[in-house]
Amino acid sequence: MSLHTTTFSSASELATVFSQRIADILKQAISERGKASLVVSGGSTPLPLFKALSIRSIDWSKVTITLADERWVANTDAASNEKLVRENLLQDKASKANFVPLKTVHENAEDAVQQLTATFNKVGLPFDVVILGMGEDGHTASLFPCSAQIEAGLDVNSPAMLIATQPTTAPHQRMSFTLRALVSSANVFLHLTGQKKRDVLQDALENYTDLEKPIKAVCDKTNVELMWAP
Ligand SMILES: O=C1O[C@H](COP(=O)(O)O)[C@@H](O)[C@H](O)[C@H]1O
C-alpha cells in the first residue's frame, strides 16, 4: 500500500485546499448515493480544517459526520473531541450535517460498543472520507501502542468495528474505530502539521512494527494520502 504526500506552505493553505478536496468527494458521494459520510479526528491539528470545511457549500443535510475516536468524557469537557467538532465544524453551512457522537451515557466505554456498532451499521460502512491524525507516539484514532487492546484494534480479521481502549500514556478511556473499519474507506487521509510529526511518521514507517506504531498499520493496509504543512 502507498503513502502519497502533499506538502503545503502553511496550515492555512492546507486547510483551504484540503477542505475543497473533502467537499468534492462528499458532493460526488451525494450525487451517486444521495448521502455521504465523513470521519474526522480530534486533538489540536484539525482546528483550521474544521473552520474551512464548515463554510464549504455542499448539501450538509445529506452528510453524516462522526469521529475516528473519542475520549470518554462529557461532551462539555475541554478534552472532548465532540465538543471540538460541535464548536468548530458543525457551524455555519455545516451546522446542517447529521453528527453521530461516539460518547454515550454509559459509564464505561466498553459497555457502549454494542449500541454504537448498531448505530453505525445503520449509517453504513465504508465511510466516504476518513481523516486521521497521529500522536507523537505513533497512535492514530485511539489505537494506542501502549494499550492492552492494541492487538484487537489492529486485527483486520476481526469483525469488530469499534473498540474501547485505555491508554497508559494518555488520559481517559477511549472509544475508537478499529483499523478494519477505518481502512475500509476508499479515501483515507492523514492530516499532520509540524516537522516533528513528519519525522515521527517517517521513523514509524522505517523502523517499527504495526503494533509499536499503529499509524504504520494504517499505511500497510491501505493507500493513505498525507496532507502535511510545517
Ligand atoms: O488523542 C488524540 O490525539 C490524536 C492527535 O492529536 P493532536 O492534538 O496531536 O492533533 C488525534 O488524532 C485523536 O483524534 C485524539 O483523540
Ligand as a Chemical Component Dictionary entry (heavy atoms), coordinates in Angstrom:
data_LIG
# 
_chem_comp.id                   LIG 
_chem_comp.type                 NON-POLYMER 
_chem_comp.pdbx_formal_charge   0 
_chem_comp.three_letter_code    LIG 
# 
loop_
_chem_comp_atom.comp_id 
_chem_comp_atom.atom_id 
_chem_comp_atom.alt_atom_id 
_chem_comp_atom.type_symbol 
_chem_comp_atom.charge 
_chem_comp_atom.model_Cartn_x 
_chem_comp_atom.model_Cartn_y 
_chem_comp_atom.model_Cartn_z 
_chem_comp_atom.pdbx_ordinal 
LIG O1 O1 O 0 -5.872 11.960 21.409 1  
LIG C1 C1 C 0 -5.916 12.225 20.232 2  
LIG O2 O2 O 0 -4.756 12.549 19.574 3  
LIG C2 C2 C 0 -4.610 12.473 18.159 4  
LIG C3 C3 C 0 -3.557 13.501 17.771 5  
LIG O3 O3 O 0 -3.950 14.794 18.246 6  
LIG P1 P1 P 0 -3.128 16.137 18.011 7  
LIG O4 O4 O 0 -3.569 17.062 19.106 8  
LIG O5 O5 O 0 -1.670 15.803 18.099 9  
LIG O6 O6 O 0 -3.530 16.638 16.668 10 
LIG C4 C4 C 0 -5.939 12.698 17.441 11 
LIG O7 O7 O 0 -5.792 12.362 16.074 12 
LIG C5 C5 C 0 -7.044 11.875 18.082 13 
LIG O8 O8 O 0 -8.276 12.036 17.407 14 
LIG C6 C6 C 0 -7.199 12.349 19.516 15 
LIG O9 O9 O 0 -8.250 11.709 20.200 16 
# 
loop_
_chem_comp_bond.comp_id 
_chem_comp_bond.atom_id_1 
_chem_comp_bond.atom_id_2 
_chem_comp_bond.value_order 
_chem_comp_bond.pdbx_ordinal 
LIG O1 C1 DOUB 1  
LIG C1 O2 SING 2  
LIG C1 C6 SING 3  
LIG O2 C2 SING 4  
LIG C2 C3 SING 5  
LIG C2 C4 SING 6  
LIG C3 O3 SING 7  
LIG O3 P1 SING 8  
LIG P1 O4 DOUB 9  
LIG P1 O5 SING 10 
LIG P1 O6 SING 11 
LIG C4 O7 SING 12 
LIG C4 C5 SING 13 
LIG C5 O8 SING 14 
LIG C5 C6 SING 15 
LIG C6 O9 SING 16 
# 
